[in-house]
Amino acid sequence: MSTFPGEPHGSSTDPAVHAQLEAMLPSDGAHVLVVLDSDHSYAHVLSELLTLSRFVTPGSYLLVEDTNVNGHPVLPDFGPGPMEAVIEFLDTSPEFVIDARREAFYFTMHPKGFLQRQPGQSSHVEVTTLGIEPESA
């Protein structure tokens, strides 16, 4: 059941959900922050990064949660996950940088996961798949 009327439901990688999100964006210049915390597999997180990053306004953040898995430093047998997706995403998205200042007290479950869109950069990111097939809903 939806908490908010009109709240999108579905996969975070579903274009239909993206269309619903786009319709909900503020038109008054408000900041938009995106938090990714669903399926932590590499392919899913990279797909989210590539498609949802376009909603982040300049100066705001794209937070990738649980980048600490796969030996960063926990769950060394997890396999490629959020951290690996962040590293690949940053190779092709120079408008985003890691903001380590957000890793309070040098302890976080999201190391290198606080990605800030640089002020003055376009809030439109061309979507590319980098060879990853979209997930079915």
Backbone torsions as a table, in degrees:
resi	resn	phi	psi	omega
1	MET	NA	137.6	-177.5
2	SER	-72.5	138.9	175.0
3	THR	-78.7	-35.2	-178.5
4	PHE	-121.2	137.3	177.1
5	PRO	-58.6	134.8	179.1
6	GLY	79.6	4.3	-179.8
7	GLU	-64.1	129.7	179.3
8	PRO	-64.1	144.4	175.5
9	HIS	-128.3	138.7	178.1
10	GLY	138.4	-170.8	-178.6
11	SER	-72.0	142.3	178.2
12	SER	-67.7	-8.7	177.7
13	THR	-106.8	6.7	-177.6
14	ASP	-84.2	122.6	178.5
15	PRO	-55.9	-30.1	178.2
16	ALA	-65.9	-38.5	176.5
17	VAL	-67.6	-39.7	178.8
18	HIS	-60.9	-40.5	178.2
19	ALA	-62.4	-40.4	177.8
20	GLN	-64.4	-41.6	178.7
21	LEU	-63.2	-44.2	-180.0
22	GLU	-57.7	-40.4	179.7
23	ALA	-66.9	-23.1	-178.4
24	MET	-89.8	-9.0	-176.3
25	LEU	-61.3	140.7	178.5
26	PRO	-69.4	144.6	179.0
27	SER	-102.6	4.7	-175.2
28	ASP	-97.6	14.0	179.2
29	GLY	82.5	10.0	179.4
30	ALA	-63.8	154.8	178.6
31	HIS	-75.3	143.3	176.5
32	VAL	-120.2	123.2	177.4
33	LEU	-111.6	139.0	178.7
34	VAL	-118.7	131.8	177.2
35	VAL	-116.4	124.8	178.5
36	LEU	-104.6	117.1	-179.3
37	ASP	-154.6	65.0	177.3
38	SER	-128.9	-121.6	177.6
39	ASP	-63.9	123.3	-174.9
40	HIS	-93.9	14.5	177.1
41	SER	-71.5	150.7	-178.8
42	TYR	-53.0	-52.3	-175.8
43	ALA	-60.8	-42.1	-178.8
44	HIS	-66.9	-46.7	-178.3
45	VAL	-64.5	-41.3	178.7
46	LEU	-63.5	-40.2	177.3
47	SER	-61.9	-42.7	177.1
48	GLU	-61.9	-45.7	-179.2
49	LEU	-59.3	-45.2	-176.3
50	LEU	-68.4	-30.8	-175.8
51	THR	-99.4	-36.8	-175.5
52	LEU	-89.0	-15.8	-179.5
53	SER	-61.5	-25.9	-178.4
54	ARG	-65.0	-19.6	-179.7
55	PHE	-81.5	-17.1	-176.7
56	VAL	-74.3	127.2	-179.8
57	THR	-82.4	153.3	178.8
58	PRO	-54.5	134.3	-178.5
59	GLY	89.8	-15.0	-178.9
60	SER	-96.0	-171.5	-169.3
61	TYR	-124.8	152.7	167.7
62	LEU	-117.7	109.2	-176.7
63	LEU	-100.0	120.0	177.1
64	VAL	-103.2	112.1	-176.0
65	GLU	-83.4	154.4	173.5
66	ASP	61.3	38.7	174.0
67	THR	-72.7	-1.1	-179.2
68	ASN	-79.3	-9.8	-178.5
69	VAL	-77.8	167.2	-177.7
70	ASN	69.0	38.7	175.5
71	GLY	84.8	20.9	-178.9
72	HIS	-114.8	42.3	13.0
73	PRO	-112.1	4.5	-173.6
74	VAL	-101.3	166.3	176.5
75	LEU	46.3	63.5	-176.1
76	PRO	-61.3	-20.1	-179.5
77	ASP	-97.0	11.7	-177.0
78	PHE	-63.3	-37.0	-173.6
79	GLY	94.2	170.0	-177.7
80	PRO	-52.8	134.4	-176.4
81	GLY	-144.6	-142.6	-174.7
82	PRO	-57.9	-43.4	-178.3
83	MET	-61.0	-44.6	-179.1
84	GLU	-65.4	-35.9	177.1
85	ALA	-66.9	-41.7	178.3
86	VAL	-59.9	-46.5	-178.4
87	ILE	-60.0	-44.8	179.3
88	GLU	-66.8	-42.8	179.5
89	PHE	-58.5	-45.0	-178.0
90	LEU	-65.5	-27.3	177.1
91	ASP	-63.0	-25.3	-176.8
92	THR	-117.3	5.8	-175.4
93	SER	-133.7	73.5	-175.1
94	PRO	-66.0	-12.3	178.8
95	GLU	-75.2	-9.5	177.2
96	PHE	-111.0	140.3	175.1
97	VAL	-133.5	153.5	176.0
98	ILE	-74.1	131.2	176.5
99	ASP	-109.6	88.6	-177.7
100	ALA	-66.9	-14.5	177.4
101	ARG	-61.9	-22.7	-178.5
102	ARG	-80.5	-6.2	178.6
103	GLU	-88.7	78.4	-172.7
104	ALA	-59.7	137.4	174.9
105	PHE	58.9	22.5	178.5
106	TYR	59.7	24.2	176.9
107	PHE	-135.9	126.1	178.0
108	THR	-157.7	153.1	172.6
109	MET	-86.2	-2.5	-173.6
110	HIS	-128.4	52.1	-179.5
111	PRO	-60.3	135.2	-178.3
112	LYS	61.0	17.7	-177.1
113	GLY	-99.6	-4.3	178.5
114	PHE	-93.9	95.7	-175.5
115	LEU	-102.1	120.0	-178.7
116	GLN	-103.7	130.8	173.0
117	ARG	-75.9	126.6	-176.9
118	GLN	-65.8	134.9	177.1
119	PRO	-56.7	143.4	-179.7
120	GLY	86.9	-5.5	178.2
121	GLN	-92.3	147.3	179.1
122	SER	-60.4	145.8	176.1
123	SER	-89.1	6.7	176.6
124	HIS	-103.9	124.4	176.5
125	VAL	-116.0	127.6	177.7
126	GLU	-68.3	128.4	-177.3
127	VAL	-79.2	130.0	176.5
128	THR	-134.2	155.8	-176.3
129	THR	-100.9	-16.2	-177.3
130	LEU	49.6	36.4	177.0
131	GLY	81.1	9.7	-179.6
132	ILE	-101.4	127.9	179.0
133	GLU	-78.3	137.7	176.8
134	PRO	-61.9	146.7	178.4
135	GLU	-77.8	147.0	175.4
136	SER	-81.5	146.5	-177.4
137	ALA	-77.9	NA	NA
